[in-house]
Amino acid sequence: MANWTLVTGASRGLGRGFAHRAAEDGRKVILSARNEAELHEVAAELRRKGVEAMVIPADLTRIEEVDRLWREATNGRQIDVLVNNAGLGRNGKFAEGGWDREHASIQVNLEALTRLCKLAAPHMKEARGGRILNVASLAGFMPGPGMAVYHATKAYVISLSDALAQELKGTGVSVTALCPGVTESNFLTDADMDSLYLVRFGITQKTRTVVNAGWRAAMRGRRVVVTGPQNKLLALMTRVTPRQIVGPIAQFLLARRK
Ligand SMILES: NC(=O)c1ccc[n+]([C@@H]2O[C@H](COP(=O)([O-])OP(=O)(O)OC[C@H]3O[C@@H](n4cnc5c(N)ncnc54)[C@H](OP(=O)(O)O)[C@@H]3O)[C@@H](O)[C@H]2O)c1
């Protein structure tokens, strides 16, 4: 079986890391995101490692682009690893600010990811094997006052992945939800999160650490993986602490440091 890995959001950050990680396993990689120039840069890096790489630019806010991406990716190819990594967020009170970025978060983090799972699951099931790695977040374990939509999309990703993993049990196809905490990348600046207490005082993980943990977990077919001991503890605390207490703590962590 050909061993193609499809990575969304592969132009930078964690996605770029996943593309390199797949290449280190000798896998052929399909890279997708909007920024074509950055994707070609990554493809050139992978080719220098002796790995076949292909670029398919797509804007995942548009469902027809998601379908086109899958069509082009699977044209004569078997995808056996799908890394649903593309994602974005917006820091700011829900009742204030515009709708566009929140809408894009729903389209990319939730709709595009779901659609790609829907397309990949039967494709992999028929081939009797495959790995789907959905990049969720520690944010999915708690409400996000100040980042409400982003947290809600990630809670959805965890729930969806867990359910699909159960449905696909015994088929050779696994689904993993990766839940990193704060990680070095452009995401924090893009989402206007640099000055939050969480970012200033929390432990920021290295991209490489998160990528390795996620890749290993997906290859082992694990379901929900939180990276790093501090994040694991936080995830556990959200499960045993009453909701009335989790909300205010999350609000404090997501507040701006003056
Ligand atoms: N960094 C963190 O602290 C953190 C923590 C937990 C979870 N995560 C999750 O990790 C994933 C990767 O984030 P990152 O930290 O690597 O952020 P990043 O550096 O901002 O990368 C985001 C990636 O998503 C792509 N993307 C954004 N909008 C897109 C669109 N409309 N269509 C297609 N691709 C799009 C971007 O490419 P283009 O702009 O070229 O399209 C880029 O490659 C996200 O799902 C994020 O929620 C991040």
PDBQT file of the ligand as one rigid body, heavy atoms in Angstrom, charges set to zero:
ROOT
HETATM    1  N1  LIG A 301      -0.214  26.940  19.298  1.00  0.00    +0.000 N 
HETATM    2  C1  LIG A 301      -0.944  26.567  20.337  1.00  0.00    +0.000 C 
HETATM    3  O1  LIG A 301      -0.768  27.062  21.469  1.00  0.00    +0.000 OA
HETATM    4  C2  LIG A 301      -1.990  25.476  20.163  1.00  0.00    +0.000 A 
HETATM    5  C3  LIG A 301      -2.446  24.825  21.322  1.00  0.00    +0.000 A 
HETATM    6  C4  LIG A 301      -3.409  23.825  21.181  1.00  0.00    +0.000 A 
HETATM    7  C5  LIG A 301      -3.882  23.478  19.937  1.00  0.00    +0.000 A 
HETATM    8  N2  LIG A 301      -3.410  24.123  18.835  1.00  0.00    +0.000 N 
HETATM    9  C6  LIG A 301      -3.965  23.715  17.529  1.00  0.00    +0.000 C 
HETATM   10  O2  LIG A 301      -2.906  23.290  16.693  1.00  0.00    +0.000 OA
HETATM   11  C7  LIG A 301      -3.270  23.449  15.327  1.00  0.00    +0.000 C 
HETATM   12  C8  LIG A 301      -2.131  24.091  14.579  1.00  0.00    +0.000 C 
HETATM   13  O3  LIG A 301      -1.921  25.377  15.112  1.00  0.00    +0.000 OA
HETATM   14  P1  LIG A 301      -0.489  26.091  15.142  1.00  0.00    +0.000 P 
HETATM   15  O4  LIG A 301      -0.203  26.395  16.558  1.00  0.00    +0.000 OA
HETATM   16  O5  LIG A 301       0.491  25.359  14.338  1.00  0.00    +0.000 OA
HETATM   17  O6  LIG A 301      -0.924  27.483  14.458  1.00  0.00    +0.000 OA
HETATM   18  P2  LIG A 301      -0.360  28.278  13.204  1.00  0.00    +0.000 P 
HETATM   19  O7  LIG A 301       1.120  28.343  13.235  1.00  0.00    +0.000 OA
HETATM   20  O8  LIG A 301      -1.156  29.544  13.197  1.00  0.00    +0.000 OA
HETATM   21  O9  LIG A 301      -0.797  27.373  11.963  1.00  0.00    +0.000 OA
HETATM   22  C9  LIG A 301      -2.134  27.255  11.558  1.00  0.00    +0.000 C 
HETATM   23  C10 LIG A 301      -2.184  26.528  10.234  1.00  0.00    +0.000 C 
HETATM   24  O10 LIG A 301      -3.567  26.459   9.804  1.00  0.00    +0.000 OA
HETATM   25  C11 LIG A 301      -3.656  26.919   8.471  1.00  0.00    +0.000 C 
HETATM   26  N3  LIG A 301      -4.935  27.569   8.221  1.00  0.00    +0.000 N 
HETATM   27  C12 LIG A 301      -5.500  28.613   8.881  1.00  0.00    +0.000 A 
HETATM   28  N4  LIG A 301      -6.633  28.992   8.278  1.00  0.00    +0.000 NA
HETATM   29  C13 LIG A 301      -6.793  28.177   7.210  1.00  0.00    +0.000 A 
HETATM   30  C14 LIG A 301      -7.759  28.083   6.176  1.00  0.00    +0.000 A 
HETATM   31  N5  LIG A 301      -8.804  28.939   6.097  1.00  0.00    +0.000 N 
HETATM   32  N6  LIG A 301      -7.616  27.129   5.230  1.00  0.00    +0.000 NA
HETATM   33  C15 LIG A 301      -6.575  26.287   5.267  1.00  0.00    +0.000 A 
HETATM   34  N7  LIG A 301      -5.616  26.314   6.213  1.00  0.00    +0.000 NA
HETATM   35  C16 LIG A 301      -5.721  27.259   7.173  1.00  0.00    +0.000 A 
HETATM   36  C17 LIG A 301      -2.502  27.914   8.324  1.00  0.00    +0.000 C 
HETATM   37  O11 LIG A 301      -2.077  28.020   6.975  1.00  0.00    +0.000 OA
HETATM   38  P3  LIG A 301      -2.427  29.230   5.958  1.00  0.00    +0.000 P 
HETATM   39  O12 LIG A 301      -2.496  30.492   6.767  1.00  0.00    +0.000 OA
HETATM   40  O13 LIG A 301      -1.299  29.179   4.977  1.00  0.00    +0.000 OA
HETATM   41  O14 LIG A 301      -3.734  28.849   5.360  1.00  0.00    +0.000 OA
HETATM   42  C18 LIG A 301      -1.408  27.242   9.151  1.00  0.00    +0.000 C 
HETATM   43  O15 LIG A 301      -0.698  26.318   8.367  1.00  0.00    +0.000 OA
HETATM   44  C19 LIG A 301      -4.576  24.249  15.332  1.00  0.00    +0.000 C 
HETATM   45  O16 LIG A 301      -5.667  23.375  15.116  1.00  0.00    +0.000 OA
HETATM   46  C20 LIG A 301      -4.619  24.837  16.749  1.00  0.00    +0.000 C 
HETATM   47  O17 LIG A 301      -5.937  25.064  17.174  1.00  0.00    +0.000 OA
HETATM   48  C21 LIG A 301      -2.465  25.108  18.913  1.00  0.00    +0.000 A 
ENDROOT
TORSDOF 0
